[in-house]
Amino acid sequence: MSFQPDILGAAMTWLPVDTDAPSERDAVLGLHPTAYARHREFLDATAAATDPELLELCKLRMAQHFGCREELARHSEDGPPSLTALHAAALDFVDQFVLDPSLVSREQVAALEGELGTKGVIHLTMAVAAHEASLRLSTVLDLAPAEA
Amino acid sequence: MSRLAIPDPPPGLGLSAYLRDYTDPAPADAFSEFSKAALRIDGVERETLELIRIRNAVVQSCHL
C-alpha cells in the first residue's frame, strides 16, 4: 500500500515526498537521504548503548511533554508501567532535561549514577538527547504515526 | 567540573575528549557522522547554524 501524506492534516503536501515511503517520517526526512541515514544510525547507536526498556520509558515521557503524536501512537496499547527506583530516577532526570538541562541537579545525576554507574549515565544522557531531538523534530513537523 | 562522580580531567584535556574515556565510542562517532551529513544538506548555511548553536548554548548554559 502506498503512503498517503498527512502533513498538517492535509491530504496533500507541497513537499516532493516519496509517496511510496512506508511512513511519513521516511517520506519527509528521506528528502535528505544521507543525513536521514546518519540520523537513524545515531539513534540506533545510542539505543544500543542503553537499556531498551528504560529508553522506551524515557521516550514516552518526552513524547507526552511535547505532544508528539508519532511516538505516542507507538505506546497507545502500553499498560501502566510499574516503576522501579531506576525508572523513577530516569523520569525525574528526563523531566528536568527537557525543561532546562542546565538545571539538572547533581542529586538527580547521582541517583542515576547509583543505579547505572558513570558510564551508564553518560550513555543514557546521549540516548535521551538524541531521541529528544528526534521527537522534537517529529513534533515540529507533525509527523503522522507509522501504520502498524 | 561535570555533575558526574569522576575526577577532573587532566590539565589541557577538554571535557568532551575526557568523557570519551567513559563511553562506548559508537554513539559519539555516529553523532559526528550525522553532524557532518547534516551540514551538507542543501540550504544549511554554516554561519546561520553557528549562530543558532551559540544562541542555544547560551539559553542552555552550555559551556563547551
N, CA and C atoms of all chains as a GROMACS GRO file, in nm:
protein
  636
    1MET      N    1   0.085  -0.119   0.000
    1MET     CA    2   0.000   0.000   0.000
    1MET      C    3   0.088   0.124   0.000
    2SER      N    4   0.056   0.219  -0.084
    2SER     CA    5   0.139   0.339  -0.089
    2SER      C    6   0.106   0.430   0.028
    3PHE      N    7   0.204   0.510   0.061
    3PHE     CA    8   0.191   0.601   0.174
    3PHE      C    9   0.112   0.726   0.134
    4GLN      N   10   0.018   0.767   0.217
    4GLN     CA   11  -0.061   0.888   0.192
    4GLN      C   12  -0.014   0.999   0.284
    5PRO      N   13   0.048   1.104   0.230
    5PRO     CA   14   0.095   1.213   0.316
    5PRO      C   15  -0.017   1.274   0.399
    6ASP      N   16   0.012   1.299   0.523
    6ASP     CA   17  -0.087   1.357   0.613
    6ASP      C   18  -0.028   1.477   0.685
    7ILE      N   19   0.059   1.548   0.616
    7ILE     CA   20   0.128   1.659   0.677
    7ILE      C   21   0.032   1.773   0.707
    8LEU      N   22   0.035   1.818   0.830
    8LEU     CA   23  -0.052   1.926   0.876
    8LEU      C   24  -0.199   1.893   0.855
    9GLY      N   25  -0.230   1.764   0.857
    9GLY     CA   26  -0.368   1.722   0.848
    9GLY      C   27  -0.426   1.729   0.709
   10ALA      N   28  -0.346   1.768   0.613
   10ALA     CA   29  -0.396   1.778   0.476
   10ALA      C   30  -0.364   1.651   0.400
   11ALA      N   31  -0.442   1.625   0.301
   11ALA     CA   32  -0.421   1.502   0.223
   11ALA      C   33  -0.306   1.518   0.125
   12MET      N   34  -0.262   1.640   0.101
   12MET     CA   35  -0.156   1.664   0.006
   12MET      C   36  -0.052   1.755   0.067
   13THR      N   37   0.065   1.758   0.010
   13THR     CA   38   0.171   1.844   0.058
   13THR      C   39   0.249   1.899  -0.060
   14TRP      N   40   0.309   2.016  -0.040
   14TRP     CA   41   0.393   2.073  -0.145
   14TRP      C   42   0.530   2.010  -0.144
   15LEU      N   43   0.561   1.937  -0.037
   15LEU     CA   44   0.692   1.872  -0.033
   15LEU      C   45   0.699   1.762  -0.138
   16PRO      N   46   0.812   1.752  -0.204
   16PRO     CA   47   0.826   1.646  -0.305
   16PRO      C   48   0.858   1.512  -0.241
   17VAL      N   49   0.766   1.464  -0.158
   17VAL     CA   50   0.793   1.342  -0.082
   17VAL      C   51   0.770   1.218  -0.166
   18ASP      N   52   0.832   1.111  -0.121
   18ASP     CA   53   0.814   0.980  -0.184
   18ASP      C   54   0.686   0.919  -0.130
   19THR      N   55   0.582   0.916  -0.212
   19THR     CA   56   0.453   0.867  -0.162
   19THR      C   57   0.451   0.715  -0.148
   20ASP      N   58   0.557   0.649  -0.190
   20ASP     CA   59   0.566   0.504  -0.169
   20ASP      C   60   0.642   0.471  -0.041
   21ALA      N   61   0.686   0.574   0.031
   21ALA     CA   62   0.760   0.551   0.155
   21ALA      C   63   0.668   0.483   0.257
   22PRO      N   64   0.725   0.400   0.344
   22PRO     CA   65   0.640   0.329   0.439
   22PRO      C   66   0.582   0.416   0.549
   23SER      N   67   0.636   0.534   0.570
   23SER     CA   68   0.582   0.621   0.675
   23SER      C   69   0.607   0.765   0.638
   24GLU      N   70   0.536   0.854   0.708
   24GLU     CA   71   0.556   0.997   0.682
   24GLU      C   72   0.697   1.040   0.723
   25ARG      N   73   0.749   0.978   0.829
   25ARG     CA   74   0.887   1.009   0.871
   25ARG      C   75   0.984   0.975   0.758
   26ASP      N   76   0.970   0.857   0.703
   26ASP     CA   77   1.059   0.817   0.594
   26ASP      C   78   1.042   0.909   0.474
   27ALA      N   79   0.918   0.947   0.446
   27ALA     CA   80   0.893   1.031   0.329
   27ALA      C   81   0.953   1.170   0.345
   28VAL      N   82   0.932   1.230   0.462
   28VAL     CA   83   0.976   1.369   0.483
   28VAL      C   84   1.127   1.376   0.508
   29LEU      N   85   1.173   1.300   0.608
   29LEU     CA   86   1.316   1.307   0.639
   29LEU      C   87   1.399   1.244   0.528
   30GLY      N   88   1.337   1.155   0.452
   30GLY     CA   89   1.406   1.093   0.339
   30GLY      C   90   1.434   1.189   0.226
   31LEU      N   91   1.382   1.311   0.236
   31LEU     CA   92   1.416   1.412   0.135
   31LEU      C   93   1.566   1.441   0.137
   32HIS      N   94   1.627   1.416   0.252
   32HIS     CA   95   1.773   1.428   0.263
   32HIS      C   96   1.826   1.291   0.305
   33PRO      N   97   1.837   1.201   0.210
   33PRO     CA   98   1.861   1.060   0.244
   33PRO      C   99   1.989   1.033   0.322
   34THR      N  100   2.096   1.104   0.289
   34THR     CA  101   2.222   1.077   0.360
   34THR      C  102   2.212   1.122   0.506
   35ALA      N  103   2.164   1.244   0.525
   35ALA     CA  104   2.150   1.294   0.662
   35ALA      C  105   2.052   1.208   0.741
   36TYR      N  106   1.946   1.165   0.676
   36TYR     CA  107   1.846   1.081   0.745
   36TYR      C  108   1.907   0.946   0.784
   37ALA      N  109   1.986   0.890   0.694
   37ALA     CA  110   2.050   0.762   0.725
   37ALA      C  111   2.146   0.776   0.843
   38ARG      N  112   2.224   0.884   0.845
   38ARG     CA  113   2.317   0.906   0.957
   38ARG      C  114   2.238   0.933   1.086
   39HIS      N  115   2.126   1.003   1.072
   39HIS     CA  116   2.040   1.031   1.187
   39HIS      C  117   1.990   0.901   1.248
   40ARG      N  118   1.943   0.810   1.164
   40ARG     CA  119   1.894   0.680   1.214
   40ARG      C  120   2.007   0.601   1.278
   41GLU      N  121   2.124   0.607   1.218
   41GLU     CA  122   2.238   0.534   1.274
   41GLU      C  123   2.276   0.590   1.411
   42PHE      N  124   2.266   0.722   1.424
   42PHE     CA  125   2.295   0.785   1.553
   42PHE      C  126   2.194   0.740   1.658
   43LEU      N  127   2.067   0.742   1.622
   43LEU     CA  128   1.964   0.697   1.718
   43LEU      C  129   1.988   0.551   1.756
   44ASP      N  130   2.018   0.470   1.657
   44ASP     CA  131   2.039   0.327   1.685
   44ASP      C  132   2.161   0.305   1.774
   45ALA      N  133   2.268   0.382   1.748
   45ALA     CA  134   2.390   0.365   1.827
   45ALA      C  135   2.368   0.403   1.973
   46THR      N  136   2.293   0.510   1.995
   46THR     CA  137   2.266   0.549   2.134
   46THR      C  138   2.174   0.448   2.201
   47ALA      N  139   2.077   0.397   2.125
   47ALA     CA  140   1.985   0.299   2.182
   47ALA      C  141   2.057   0.170   2.218
   48ALA      N  142   2.153   0.132   2.134
   48ALA     CA  143   2.225   0.007   2.158
   48ALA      C  144   2.310   0.014   2.284
   49ALA      N  145   2.345   0.135   2.325
   49ALA     CA  146   2.430   0.151   2.444
   49ALA      C  147   2.347   0.171   2.571
   50THR      N  148   2.215   0.156   2.557
   50THR     CA  149   2.125   0.189   2.669
   50THR      C  150   2.026   0.074   2.690
   51ASP      N  151   1.976   0.062   2.811
   51ASP     CA  152   1.870  -0.035   2.841
   51ASP      C  153   1.748   0.000   2.756
   52PRO      N  154   1.704  -0.090   2.666
   52PRO     CA  155   1.595  -0.055   2.574
   52PRO      C  156   1.463  -0.022   2.645
   53GLU      N  157   1.433  -0.095   2.751
   53GLU     CA  158   1.308  -0.068   2.823
   53GLU      C  159   1.312   0.070   2.887
   54LEU      N  160   1.426   0.104   2.943
   54LEU     CA  161   1.441   0.235   3.007
   54LEU      C  162   1.430   0.347   2.903
   55LEU      N  163   1.493   0.325   2.789
   55LEU     CA  164   1.486   0.428   2.685
   55LEU      C  165   1.343   0.446   2.634
   56GLU      N  166   1.271   0.336   2.618
   56GLU     CA  167   1.132   0.346   2.573
   56GLU      C  168   1.049   0.428   2.673
   57LEU      N  169   1.074   0.404   2.800
   57LEU     CA  170   1.002   0.479   2.904
   57LEU      C  171   1.034   0.628   2.894
   58CYS      N  172   1.160   0.658   2.873
   58CYS     CA  173   1.202   0.799   2.860
   58CYS      C  174   1.143   0.862   2.735
   59LYS      N  175   1.141   0.787   2.626
   59LYS     CA  176   1.085   0.841   2.502
   59LYS      C  177   0.936   0.870   2.517
   60LEU      N  178   0.866   0.780   2.584
   60LEU     CA  179   0.723   0.804   2.606
   60LEU      C  180   0.703   0.930   2.688
   61ARG      N  181   0.783   0.946   2.793
   61ARG     CA  182   0.769   1.064   2.878
   61ARG      C  183   0.794   1.192   2.797
   62MET      N  184   0.898   1.191   2.715
   62MET     CA  185   0.927   1.309   2.634
   62MET      C  186   0.815   1.334   2.533
   63ALA      N  187   0.764   1.228   2.474
   63ALA     CA  188   0.654   1.244   2.378
   63ALA      C  189   0.532   1.306   2.445
   64GLN      N  190   0.508   1.267   2.571
   64GLN     CA  191   0.396   1.327   2.644
   64GLN      C  192   0.422   1.475   2.669
   65HIS      N  193   0.545   1.511   2.700
   65HIS     CA  194   0.578   1.653   2.720
   65HIS      C  195   0.555   1.733   2.592
   66PHE      N  196   0.597   1.675   2.478
   66PHE     CA  197   0.593   1.750   2.352
   66PHE      C  198   0.458   1.738   2.281
   67GLY      N  199   0.380   1.637   2.316
   67GLY     CA  200   0.260   1.608   2.238
   67GLY      C  201   0.297   1.550   2.103
   68CYS      N  202   0.393   1.460   2.102
   68CYS     CA  203   0.444   1.402   1.978
   68CYS      C  204   0.355   1.283   1.938
   69ARG      N  205   0.267   1.306   1.844
   69ARG     CA  206   0.168   1.202   1.812
   69ARG      C  207   0.230   1.080   1.746
   70GLU      N  208   0.340   1.100   1.674
   70GLU     CA  209   0.405   0.986   1.610
   70GLU      C  210   0.453   0.887   1.718
   71GLU      N  211   0.517   0.938   1.821
   71GLU     CA  212   0.570   0.850   1.926
   71GLU      C  213   0.459   0.801   2.018
   72LEU      N  214   0.365   0.888   2.051
   72LEU     CA  215   0.257   0.847   2.142
   72LEU      C  216   0.179   0.729   2.084
   73ALA      N  217   0.164   0.727   1.953
   73ALA     CA  218   0.090   0.618   1.890
   73ALA      C  219   0.159   0.484   1.911
   74ARG      N  220   0.292   0.488   1.921
   74ARG     CA  221   0.368   0.362   1.941
   74ARG      C  222   0.339   0.302   2.079
   75HIS      N  223   0.291   0.385   2.170
   75HIS     CA  224   0.269   0.340   2.307
   75HIS      C  225   0.120   0.334   2.342
   76SER      N  226   0.036   0.342   2.241
   76SER     CA  227  -0.108   0.355   2.268
   76SER      C  228  -0.165   0.233   2.339
   77GLU      N  229  -0.100   0.120   2.324
   77GLU     CA  230  -0.153   0.000   2.389
   77GLU      C  231  -0.070  -0.044   2.509
   78ASP      N  232   0.024   0.042   2.550
   78ASP     CA  233   0.104   0.012   2.669
   78ASP      C  234   0.016   0.015   2.793
   79GLY      N  235   0.040  -0.077   2.882
   79GLY     CA  236  -0.028  -0.071   3.011
   79GLY      C  237   0.045   0.026   3.102
   80PRO      N  238  -0.013   0.056   3.218
   80PRO     CA  239   0.056   0.145   3.312
   80PRO      C  240   0.188   0.082   3.358
   81PRO      N  241   0.298   0.158   3.352
   81PRO     CA  242   0.427   0.100   3.389
   81PRO      C  243   0.437   0.081   3.540
   82SER      N  244   0.504  -0.024   3.580
   82SER     CA  245   0.538  -0.038   3.722
   82SER      C  246   0.680   0.013   3.737
   83LEU      N  247   0.694   0.122   3.808
   83LEU     CA  248   0.822   0.194   3.810
   83LEU      C  249   0.915   0.141   3.918
   84THR      N  250   1.036   0.110   3.876
   84THR     CA  251   1.142   0.076   3.970
   84THR      C  252   1.210   0.206   4.015
   85ALA      N  253   1.303   0.193   4.109
   85ALA     CA  254   1.379   0.312   4.152
   85ALA      C  255   1.457   0.370   4.034
   86LEU      N  256   1.509   0.285   3.948
   86LEU     CA  257   1.580   0.333   3.830
   86LEU      C  258   1.486   0.409   3.737
   87HIS      N  259   1.369   0.353   3.713
   87HIS     CA  260   1.272   0.421   3.626
   87HIS      C  261   1.236   0.558   3.682
   88ALA      N  262   1.210   0.563   3.812
   88ALA     CA  263   1.172   0.690   3.874
   88ALA      C  264   1.285   0.792   3.862
   89ALA      N  265   1.408   0.747   3.884
   89ALA     CA  266   1.522   0.839   3.874
   89ALA      C  267   1.539   0.887   3.730
   90ALA      N  268   1.518   0.797   3.635
   90ALA     CA  269   1.532   0.835   3.494
   90ALA      C  270   1.424   0.934   3.453
   91LEU      N  271   1.302   0.911   3.496
   91LEU     CA  272   1.194   1.003   3.459
   91LEU      C  273   1.213   1.139   3.525
   92ASP      N  274   1.260   1.140   3.646
   92ASP     CA  275   1.290   1.267   3.714
   92ASP      C  276   1.396   1.344   3.635
   93PHE      N  277   1.497   1.272   3.592
   93PHE     CA  278   1.605   1.330   3.512
   93PHE      C  279   1.550   1.384   3.379
   94VAL      N  280   1.470   1.303   3.313
   94VAL     CA  281   1.416   1.342   3.181
   94VAL      C  282   1.326   1.465   3.194
   95ASP      N  283   1.245   1.468   3.297
   95ASP     CA  284   1.155   1.582   3.314
   95ASP      C  285   1.234   1.713   3.320
   96GLN      N  286   1.344   1.711   3.394
   96GLN     CA  287   1.426   1.832   3.404
   96GLN      C  288   1.505   1.856   3.276
   97PHE      N  289   1.551   1.748   3.217
   97PHE     CA  290   1.632   1.757   3.094
   97PHE      C  291   1.556   1.831   2.985
   98VAL      N  292   1.430   1.797   2.964
   98VAL     CA  293   1.357   1.858   2.854
   98VAL      C  294   1.316   2.002   2.886
   99LEU      N  295   1.305   2.033   3.014
   99LEU     CA  296   1.266   2.170   3.052
   99LEU      C  297   1.386   2.264   3.049
  100ASP      N  298   1.495   2.222   3.111
  100ASP     CA  299   1.616   2.304   3.116
  100ASP      C  300   1.732   2.216   3.163
  101PRO      N  301   1.813   2.167   3.068
  101PRO     CA  302   1.920   2.075   3.107
  101PRO      C  303   2.023   2.136   3.201
  102SER      N  304   2.034   2.268   3.199
  102SER     CA  305   2.133   2.330   3.289
  102SER      C  306   2.091   2.318   3.434
  103LEU      N  307   1.963   2.290   3.457
  103LEU     CA  308   1.914   2.281   3.595
  103LEU      C  309   1.900   2.137   3.644
  104VAL      N  310   1.948   2.042   3.565
  104VAL     CA  311   1.958   1.905   3.617
  104VAL      C  312   2.055   1.910   3.735
  105SER      N  313   2.013   1.856   3.847
  105SER     CA  314   2.093   1.871   3.969
  105SER      C  315   2.195   1.758   3.984
  106ARG      N  316   2.295   1.783   4.065
  106ARG     CA  317   2.391   1.677   4.097
  106ARG      C  318   2.321   1.560   4.165
  107GLU      N  319   2.217   1.591   4.242
  107GLU     CA  320   2.144   1.484   4.311
  107GLU      C  321   2.070   1.396   4.209
  108GLN      N  322   2.013   1.459   4.106
  108GLN     CA  323   1.943   1.379   4.004
  108GLN      C  324   2.042   1.289   3.929
  109VAL      N  325   2.159   1.344   3.899
  109VAL     CA  326   2.260   1.264   3.831
  109VAL      C  327   2.311   1.153   3.924
  110ALA      N  328   2.331   1.189   4.050
  110ALA     CA  329   2.382   1.089   4.145
  110ALA      C  330   2.283   0.974   4.163
  111ALA      N  331   2.154   1.006   4.162
  111ALA     CA  332   2.053   0.899   4.175
  111ALA      C  333   2.064   0.801   4.059
  112LEU      N  334   2.086   0.855   3.941
  112LEU     CA  335   2.102   0.767   3.824
  112LEU      C  336   2.235   0.694   3.829
  113GLU      N  337   2.338   0.766   3.871
  113GLU     CA  338   2.472   0.707   3.875
  113GLU      C  339   2.476   0.589   3.973
  114GLY      N  340   2.397   0.600   4.080
  114GLY     CA  341   2.390   0.491   4.175
  114GLY      C  342   2.329   0.365   4.115
  115GLU      N  343   2.244   0.385   4.016
  115GLU     CA  344   2.178   0.271   3.951
  115GLU      C  345   2.255   0.221   3.829
  116LEU      N  346   2.311   0.314   3.753
  116LEU     CA  347   2.368   0.278   3.623
  116LEU      C  348   2.520   0.287   3.617
  117GLY      N  349   2.581   0.353   3.715
  117GLY     CA  350   2.724   0.382   3.706
  117GLY      C  351   2.748   0.502   3.615
  118THR      N  352   2.870   0.554   3.620
  118THR     CA  353   2.901   0.675   3.543
  118THR      C  354   2.883   0.652   3.393
  119LYS      N  355   2.936   0.542   3.344
  119LYS     CA  356   2.925   0.513   3.201
  119LYS      C  357   2.779   0.501   3.159
  120GLY      N  358   2.701   0.437   3.243
  120GLY     CA  359   2.559   0.420   3.211
  120GLY      C  360   2.486   0.553   3.204
  121VAL      N  361   2.522   0.646   3.293
  121VAL     CA  362   2.457   0.777   3.291
  121VAL      C  363   2.493   0.852   3.163
  122ILE      N  364   2.618   0.844   3.125
  122ILE     CA  365   2.659   0.913   3.002
  122ILE      C  366   2.586   0.854   2.882
  123HIS      N  367   2.578   0.722   2.878
  123HIS     CA  368   2.507   0.658   2.765
  123HIS      C  369   2.359   0.693   2.765
  124LEU      N  370   2.298   0.692   2.882
  124LEU     CA  371   2.155   0.726   2.887
  124LEU      C  372   2.135   0.872   2.846
  125THR      N  373   2.223   0.960   2.891
  125THR     CA  374   2.211   1.101   2.855
  125THR      C  375   2.225   1.121   2.705
  126MET      N  376   2.320   1.051   2.645
  126MET     CA  377   2.334   1.061   2.499
  126MET      C  378   2.209   1.011   2.428
  127ALA      N  379   2.154   0.901   2.477
  127ALA     CA  380   2.034   0.846   2.415
  127ALA      C  381   1.915   0.940   2.432
  128VAL      N  382   1.900   0.993   2.552
  128VAL     CA  383   1.789   1.085   2.577
  128VAL      C  384   1.803   1.209   2.489
  129ALA      N  385   1.925   1.262   2.480
  129ALA     CA  386   1.947   1.382   2.398
  129ALA      C  387   1.917   1.354   2.251
  130ALA      N  388   1.965   1.240   2.202
  130ALA     CA  389   1.944   1.207   2.061
  130ALA      C  390   1.795   1.188   2.030
  131HIS      N  391   1.729   1.113   2.114
  131HIS     CA  392   1.588   1.084   2.088
  131HIS      C  393   1.501   1.205   2.119
  132GLU      N  394   1.542   1.289   2.212
  132GLU     CA  395   1.467   1.412   2.237
  132GLU      C  396   1.466   1.497   2.110
  133ALA      N  397   1.583   1.509   2.047
  133ALA     CA  398   1.590   1.589   1.924
  133ALA      C  399   1.501   1.529   1.816
  134SER      N  400   1.502   1.397   1.806
  134SER     CA  401   1.420   1.332   1.705
  134SER      C  402   1.271   1.353   1.732
  135LEU      N  403   1.233   1.346   1.859
  135LEU     CA  404   1.093   1.366   1.894
  135LEU      C  405   1.050   1.511   1.875
  136ARG      N  406   1.140   1.602   1.906
  136ARG     CA  407   1.108   1.744   1.880
  136ARG      C  408   1.091   1.767   1.730
  137LEU      N  409   1.178   1.707   1.652
  137LEU     CA  410   1.168   1.717   1.507
  137LEU      C  411   1.034   1.664   1.459
  138SER      N  412   0.997   1.548   1.509
  138SER     CA  413   0.869   1.489   1.472
  138SER      C  414   0.753   1.579   1.512
  139THR      N  415   0.764   1.638   1.630
  139THR     CA  416   0.655   1.723   1.679
  139THR      C  417   0.644   1.851   1.597
  140VAL      N  418   0.758   1.911   1.568
  140VAL     CA  419   0.756   2.035   1.488
  140VAL      C  420   0.697   2.010   1.350
  141LEU      N  421   0.734   1.897   1.289
  141LEU     CA  422   0.685   1.865   1.155
  141LEU      C  423   0.550   1.794   1.160
  142ASP      N  424   0.503   1.762   1.281
  142ASP     CA  425   0.374   1.695   1.300
  142ASP      C  426   0.367   1.567   1.217
  143LEU      N  427   0.470   1.486   1.229
  143LEU     CA  428   0.475   1.361   1.152
  143LEU      C  429   0.366   1.265   1.201
  144ALA      N  430   0.301   1.203   1.106
  144ALA     CA  431   0.194   1.108   1.140
  144ALA      C  432   0.254   0.978   1.190
  145PRO      N  433   0.182   0.909   1.276
  145PRO     CA  434   0.230   0.778   1.322
  145PRO      C  435   0.247   0.683   1.204
  146ALA      N  436   0.346   0.596   1.215
  146ALA     CA  437   0.363   0.492   1.115
  146ALA      C  438   0.248   0.392   1.130
  147GLU      N  439   0.201   0.341   1.018
  147GLU     CA  440   0.094   0.242   1.025
  147GLU      C  441   0.149   0.112   1.080
  148ALA      N  442   0.069   0.045   1.162
  148ALA     CA  443   0.115  -0.081   1.223
  148ALA      C  444   0.128  -0.189   1.116
  149MET      N  445   3.336   2.100   3.792
  149MET     CA  446   3.351   2.016   3.674
  149MET      C  447   3.213   1.962   3.636
  150SER      N  448   3.208   1.844   3.589
  150SER     CA  449   3.080   1.790   3.547
  150SER      C  450   2.998   1.748   3.669
  151ARG      N  451   2.873   1.711   3.646
  151ARG     CA  452   2.789   1.664   3.756
  151ARG      C  453   2.815   1.517   3.788
  152LEU      N  454   2.903   1.456   3.712
  152LEU     CA  455   2.931   1.314   3.730
  152LEU      C  456   3.034   1.294   3.842
  153ALA      N  457   3.028   1.176   3.902
  153ALA     CA  458   3.121   1.145   4.012
  153ALA      C  459   3.252   1.091   3.956
  154ILE      N  460   3.321   1.174   3.883
  154ILE     CA  461   3.451   1.134   3.827
  154ILE      C  462   3.551   1.246   3.853
  155PRO      N  463   3.681   1.214   3.855
  155PRO     CA  464   3.782   1.318   3.881
  155PRO      C  465   3.784   1.423   3.770
  156ASP      N  466   3.838   1.538   3.802
  156ASP     CA  467   3.855   1.640   3.700
  156ASP      C  468   3.947   1.589   3.589
  157PRO      N  469   3.925   1.635   3.467
  157PRO     CA  470   4.014   1.593   3.358
  157PRO      C  471   4.154   1.647   3.379
  158PRO      N  472   4.255   1.580   3.323
  158PRO     CA  473   4.392   1.632   3.331
  158PRO      C  474   4.400   1.769   3.265
  159PRO      N  475   4.491   1.854   3.312
  159PRO     CA  476   4.505   1.987   3.252
  159PRO      C  477   4.527   1.977   3.101
  160GLY      N  478   4.457   2.061   3.029
  160GLY     CA  479   4.476   2.066   2.885
  160GLY      C  480   4.386   1.973   2.806
  161LEU      N  481   4.318   1.882   2.876
  161LEU     CA  482   4.229   1.789   2.806
  161LEU      C  483   4.086   1.840   2.819
  162GLY      N  484   4.020   1.862   2.708
  162GLY     CA  485   3.884   1.911   2.708
  162GLY      C  486   3.789   1.807   2.766
  163LEU      N  487   3.675   1.858   2.818
  163LEU     CA  488   3.580   1.768   2.884
  163LEU      C  489   3.523   1.666   2.786
  164SER      N  490   3.495   1.709   2.664
  164SER     CA  491   3.437   1.614   2.566
  164SER      C  492   3.533   1.499   2.540
  165ALA      N  493   3.660   1.533   2.520
  165ALA     CA  494   3.760   1.429   2.494
  165ALA      C  495   3.775   1.339   2.616
  166TYR      N  496   3.772   1.400   2.733
  166TYR     CA  497   3.787   1.324   2.858
  166TYR      C  498   3.672   1.225   2.876
  167LEU      N  499   3.549   1.271   2.848
  167LEU     CA  500   3.434   1.184   2.869
  167LEU      C  501   3.431   1.067   2.772
  168ARG      N  502   3.502   1.080   2.662
  168ARG     CA  503   3.507   0.967   2.568
  168ARG      C  504   3.571   0.845   2.634
  169ASP      N  505   3.656   0.870   2.734
  169ASP     CA  506   3.716   0.756   2.805
  169ASP      C  507   3.611   0.677   2.883
  170TYR      N  508   3.497   0.739   2.907
  170TYR     CA  509   3.394   0.674   2.987
  170TYR      C  510   3.278   0.622   2.902
  171THR      N  511   3.292   0.629   2.772
  171THR     CA  512   3.177   0.593   2.688
  171THR      C  513   3.216   0.492   2.582
  172ASP      N  514   3.113   0.428   2.531
  172ASP     CA  515   3.126   0.348   2.411
  172ASP      C  516   3.146   0.448   2.296
  173PRO      N  517   3.248   0.433   2.215
  173PRO     CA  518   3.271   0.532   2.110
  173PRO      C  519   3.166   0.531   2.000
  174ALA      N  520   3.088   0.426   1.987
  174ALA     CA  521   2.994   0.416   1.875
  174ALA      C  522   2.892   0.530   1.872
  175PRO      N  523   2.826   0.564   1.983
  175PRO     CA  524   2.730   0.676   1.974
  175PRO      C  525   2.798   0.809   1.939
  176ALA      N  526   2.913   0.834   1.998
  176ALA     CA  527   2.981   0.961   1.970
  176ALA      C  528   3.025   0.966   1.824
  177ASP      N  529   3.076   0.855   1.773
  177ASP     CA  530   3.116   0.852   1.633
  177ASP      C  531   2.996   0.869   1.540
  178ALA      N  532   2.884   0.806   1.577
  178ALA     CA  533   2.763   0.818   1.495
  178ALA      C  534   2.713   0.962   1.496
  179PHE      N  535   2.724   1.029   1.611
  179PHE     CA  536   2.684   1.169   1.617
  179PHE      C  537   2.772   1.255   1.526
  180SER      N  538   2.900   1.226   1.527
  180SER     CA  539   2.992   1.301   1.442
  180SER      C  540   2.956   1.285   1.294
  181GLU      N  541   2.925   1.162   1.255
  181GLU     CA  542   2.889   1.137   1.116
  181GLU      C  543   2.757   1.205   1.080
  182PHE      N  544   2.662   1.202   1.173
  182PHE     CA  545   2.534   1.269   1.148
  182PHE      C  546   2.555   1.419   1.135
  183SER      N  547   2.636   1.476   1.223
  183SER     CA  548   2.660   1.621   1.218
  183SER      C  549   2.719   1.661   1.083
  184LYS      N  550   2.815   1.583   1.037
  184LYS     CA  551   2.878   1.615   0.908
  184LYS      C  552   2.776   1.605   0.794
  185ALA      N  553   2.692   1.502   0.799
  185ALA     CA  554   2.591   1.485   0.694
  185ALA      C  555   2.489   1.598   0.699
  186ALA      N  556   2.450   1.639   0.820
  186ALA     CA  557   2.352   1.747   0.832
  186ALA      C  558   2.406   1.878   0.777
  187LEU      N  559   2.536   1.900   0.798
  187LEU     CA  560   2.596   2.024   0.747
  187LEU      C  561   2.602   2.027   0.595
  188ARG      N  562   2.591   1.911   0.534
  188ARG     CA  563   2.597   1.906   0.388
  188ARG      C  564   2.459   1.916   0.323
  189ILE      N  565   2.355   1.929   0.404
  189ILE     CA  566   2.220   1.944   0.346
  189ILE      C  567   2.212   2.077   0.271
  190ASP      N  568   2.159   2.072   0.152
  190ASP     CA  569   2.144   2.194   0.074
  190ASP      C  570   2.063   2.297   0.152
  191GLY      N  571   2.110   2.419   0.152
  191GLY     CA  572   2.038   2.526   0.219
  191GLY      C  573   2.080   2.549   0.363
  192VAL      N  574   2.162   2.459   0.417
  192VAL     CA  575   2.212   2.480   0.554
  192VAL      C  576   2.333   2.572   0.545
  193GLU      N  577   2.316   2.690   0.597
  193GLU     CA  578   2.424   2.789   0.592
  193GLU      C  579   2.502   2.781   0.723
  194ARG      N  580   2.631   2.752   0.713
  194ARG     CA  581   2.711   2.728   0.833
  194ARG      C  582   2.707   2.845   0.932
  195GLU      N  583   2.715   2.968   0.878
  195GLU     CA  584   2.719   3.083   0.968
  195GLU      C  585   2.589   3.095   1.047
  196THR      N  586   2.477   3.074   0.978
  196THR     CA  587   2.348   3.080   1.046
  196THR      C  588   2.337   2.968   1.150
  197LEU      N  589   2.383   2.851   1.112
  197LEU     CA  590   2.379   2.737   1.204
  197LEU      C  591   2.464   2.764   1.328
  198GLU      N  592   2.582   2.824   1.309
  198GLU     CA  593   2.667   2.856   1.424
  198GLU      C  594   2.599   2.956   1.516
  199LEU      N  595   2.530   3.053   1.457
  199LEU     CA  596   2.458   3.150   1.539
  199LEU      C  597   2.350   3.080   1.622
  200ILE      N  598   2.280   2.986   1.560
  200ILE     CA  599   2.176   2.912   1.632
  200ILE      C  600   2.239   2.829   1.743
  201ARG      N  601   2.353   2.766   1.713
  201ARG     CA  602   2.421   2.685   1.815
  201ARG      C  603   2.465   2.772   1.933
  202ILE      N  604   2.517   2.889   1.902
  202ILE     CA  605   2.561   2.979   2.009
  202ILE      C  606   2.441   3.025   2.092
  203ARG      N  607   2.333   3.058   2.023
  203ARG     CA  608   2.213   3.103   2.094
  203ARG      C  609   2.162   2.991   2.186
  204ASN      N  610   2.158   2.869   2.132
  204ASN     CA  611   2.112   2.756   2.214
  204ASN      C  612   2.206   2.730   2.331
  205ALA      N  613   2.335   2.744   2.307
  205ALA     CA  614   2.431   2.722   2.415
  205ALA      C  615   2.410   2.824   2.527
  206VAL      N  616   2.383   2.946   2.489
  206VAL     CA  617   2.358   3.050   2.590
  206VAL      C  618   2.231   3.017   2.667
  207VAL      N  619   2.125   2.983   2.595
  207VAL     CA  620   1.997   2.953   2.660
  207VAL      C  621   2.012   2.835   2.755
  208GLN      N  622   2.090   2.736   2.715
  208GLN     CA  623   2.102   2.615   2.795
  208GLN      C  624   2.228   2.616   2.884
  209SER      N  625   2.293   2.729   2.891
  209SER     CA  626   2.412   2.742   2.976
  209SER      C  627   2.515   2.634   2.947
  210CYS      N  628   2.537   2.606   2.819
  210CYS     CA  629   2.634   2.505   2.780
  210CYS      C  630   2.770   2.572   2.762
  211HIS      N  631   2.870   2.524   2.838
  211HIS     CA  632   2.999   2.592   2.838
  211HIS      C  633   3.097   2.538   2.736
  212LEU      N  634   3.059   2.431   2.664
  212LEU     CA  635   3.155   2.374   2.569
  212LEU      C  636   3.183   2.470   2.454
   0.00000   0.00000   0.00000
